[in-house]
Amino acid sequence: MTDTAMEAAGLGKRFGRSGPWGLRDCTFELPAGSVCALVGPNGAGKSTLLDLAAGLDVPTEGTVTLLGGERPAAVRARTGFVGQGRPLHQQLTVGETLRTGADLNPGCWDGPLAERILAGGDLDPKIRVRALSEGQRTRVALALALARRPELLLVDEPMAELDALARHELMGTLMAQVAEHGTTLVMSSHVVAELEGVCDHLVLLRDGRVRLYGEIDGLLDAHSVATGPAEAAGRLEQENVVESRTTGRMLTALVRTDDRPLPEGLEADRPSLEELVLAHLRAPLAADPATDAATDAVRSGEAAA
């Protein structure tokens, strides 16, 4: 086992020789055993990053290294991937799909786990994949990925097609896998509120670049939601303000504090993960490089630990 599950260094992907960049100068590191939320708006580069990590595409620049940089074949054997397309053989039945997965992964296949995941959706093993709903296909794809007992699991919007009850159940299954086997999970999602209390690391992408990353508790501790009279806005250090708004005579602002006290007259509360993410996504791009201060603070804390 390696201490680092995934590391990107200057990673970039350009579509065509003169086309747009889907990802640019992407640099971060995830420790083994972490549960990482990969968040950002549509087109931010989340799927591009996961495709590069899974080896489904080749970077234009930089590198992405999985599980300590072992041989590609060894890494593939220890990595699971569930993409948005949920690629499954349409003509096979659900039961045949599982048997194929078992045949292709001798020695590491957890049949009972796969069956439990499918049982939660009341899936008939005799039904063909082509007749499944999108949510049912997601369940089958997750069953295939988890039954391989991967050390690193990459999932792209795994809960997007599921109802609230199914999302809760499958999230529980994923977390049980992490807890029992130390699996590193990298999960992209638009539902930020559902990730709080589940994920311990964050990678926030915007316009193809990493705008914020690190251990979530450290990032939250490095920010405050400041509230107070509107006239107090002038006393804030503007370079530390991520986002601010005034409603009537009241000011609400997300600011980088790094344990520094706020100006007199303002009260500080710890932000939620959703407040942190949304503020950084709405912030003017010119202000985003300053997020490096918060990210550097988290890195320093992890290094010291």
N, C-alpha and C positions, 0 to 999 in steps of 0.2 A: 504494500500500500504506500502511495506517495502522499506527501503533505499538501500538494497542490493538485486539485482536480482539473482545473482549466485556467489557462493563461493566454491572454491575447497581447501582442506587442506590435503596435503600429499597424494593426490589421485594417485592410481596406479592400473594397470590392467595387470595381467600375464595370458598368454594363456597356460593352462595346468599347472600341478604341477612343471614341470621343463622346461617349454617352454619359449619363449622370452617374454619380457615385452613390451606391446604396449604403455604403459604410466607409468611414474615413478615419484614419488615425485612432483606431479603437484599441485602448490599452486598459487592462484590468487583470486581476488575479483572484481566483476563488479557491478557498481552502477545501480540502477533502471533507466530506460529511456535511457541507453547508447546504442550505435550501435557499436558492437564489430566485428572487423575483426579477424578471427581465421585462421592463415596462417602457411604454412610450406610445405615441399616437400612431395611427396607420401611416406606413411609409417611413417610419423612423429607422428601420434597419433590423428589427428583431428577427424576422424570418431569415434574412440574409445572414445574420450572425450565426444562427443555429444551423443553417445549411452548411456554412463554412466549417463549423465545429464538427458536424457529422460527416464531413468529407464528401458531401454531395455537390460541392462547388469548389473552385480553386480561387484563392485570394489573388487580387491584383498586386497587393503590397502587404508587407508584414507577415506575421505568423500567428497561428492559434495552436496551442499545444495542450493535449489532453493526457491526464494521468501520468504526468512526469515525462512525457515524450518517448514512450516505448515504441517498438516497431508498429507500423500501421495495422498489421493484422492482429497483433495482440491488443491494441487499443480498440479496434472494432469489436472484438470478442467481449470486451468489458464495458462497452458503451451501448445504451439503448437510445433510440430516437423515435419520436412520434411527431410527424410533420402535420401541417394543416390539411394536406390532401388525403390523409389516412389511406395510403396506397395498400389496397388489399386485392386479392384475386377475386374478381366478381363472380366467377362461375363456381367457386368452391362453396361448400356449406360452412357454417360456423365450426362444426365438429371437425371437418376436413382441414380447416385453417389451423386449428389448434394442433392436430396431428402432424401437419407439415412443420409447424414451429418446433414441435418436440423432435422430429426427425433431423431438423437442421441445427439443433442445439443439444446434441447428446452430452450428458454429463452435467448440464447446468440448467435443465428444464424443470420448473416447478409446476407440474400439472395441476395439483390441488389448488394452488394460488390462482392460476388462470381460470379454473372452473368456478372458484368463488367469485371472481370479478364478473364473470358472465352470468352467474346465478343471480346476482343482484339486479340484473336487468331483465330477468325472466326470458332469456334468449333460448329459443329452440335450437339445439345443435344441428337439426336437419334443415334449417332455413338457409337459403343461399345469401351470400354477402350482398348481391345486387338488390335484394329485397329489403335490406335493412335501412332504417332511418339514419340520418347523420349522427345522432346521439348514440345509436346502437353501434355504428361503425367505430366511433371513438372508443366505446367500451371494449370492442374486440381488439383494436389497435393497442390500447393500454394493457390488455391482458397478455398480448404477445410480447410487448416490451418488458413488462414486469416479470413475466414467467422466466425470462432469461437471467434473472437476478443480476442486473448490471451494477457495476460500481458507480457509473455516471449515467444519469438518465436526462435526456434533453427532450422537452415537450413544448410544442408550439400551440398555444391557445387550447389546452386540453379540455377545458370546461365550456367552451363557447357554445356548443350545440346541446348542452345538457340542461335539464330543468334544475330548480334549486335543490330538490331532494337528492337527485342523482349527483349533482356537484358536491354536496356535503358528503355523500357516501364515498365517492371516488377520491376526494381529497383525503378522507380518513384512511383509505387504502394506501395512497401514496405516502402519507406521513408514517403509517405503520411500517412500510418498507424501509423508509429512511431510518426510523428508530431501531428496527431489528437488525438491519444489515449495514448500516452506515452509508447508505447510498447517497451520493451527491445528486441533488435535483436542481436543474435549471429550467425554470418554467416561465414562459411568456404569458401575459394575460392583460386584458383591458379592465378587469374587475379588481381594482386596487384594494378596495375595502375587504375583499375576501382573502387577500394575501397577508393582511396584518395579523399577527399572532401565529402565522404559519411559517413565513419565511424569515431568515435571519440575515440575509444579504440582499443588496439591491444593486442592480445595474439599470440606470435610466438613460435611454437613448432618445435623442432628438435630432432630426435632420441628419441622420446617419453618423452622429458622433456621441460619444459617452459624455453626458453632462453632469452626472453624479454617480458615484459608486462607493460601496463600502459596507461595513457591518451596520445593520439598520439601527440598532440601539445607539451606536456612536453618532450616526448621522442625525438622529432625532435629538440627541443630547446637544448637538452643535447648533441647533436652531431653536427659536422661540416664537410663539405667537404673541405679539405685543398688542395690547389694547389700551386705549385711553382717549383723552380729548384730542380732537383733530389738530389743534395747534401744536401738539407735541411732535408732529411729523418732522418739523424743522430741527428737532434736537437729535434725530436719528442719524447715524453715520450712513449716508446714502449708499456707499459702496458695500455695505453689509445688508441692505434691504433687498430681499428676493422679490417680494411683491407687497404692495400696500393698496388699501382702498379706504375711502372715507364714506361713511353713511351718516348723513346728517352732521352731527357734531362729534361723531365717534370715529376713531382711527383703528383699523385692524391691519397688522402687517406681519409677514413672516420674515424674520431677520436671522442672520447668522450671529450667534452670540459667543460660542466657544467659552462658556462660563463667565463671560463679561457681563457686568450688570447693565440693565437698560437705563436710559435717562429717567430722571425723577418724573413721576406722574404717569408712568406706563407700567402696566402689569404684565407679567410673563407667564405663559402656560406652555407646556410641552405639546408640540404638534402631533397629530396623528400621522400615520404613514400616508394616508390619502391627502391630507393637507400639504404635506411636504412635497409629494410628487406633483400634485396639481399646481402648486405655486411655482415650482421650477419649470414646469411645462409652459406656464403662462408668462414667465418672466421674459423680458426682452433679450434677444440673443446676445446683444452687446454686453449684457450683465453676466451671462453664463460662465465665462472663464473664471469669474471670482468664486464659483463653486469649488474650484480646485482647493481653496483654503479649507473648506469643510472636509473634502476628500482626503487632503494631506493630513488633517488632524486625525482622521480615522486610521489612516495607514500608520501614522506614528504611534497611536495607541496600540494597534495590533502588533507592531514591531516590539514595543516595550514589553507587551504581555509575553 
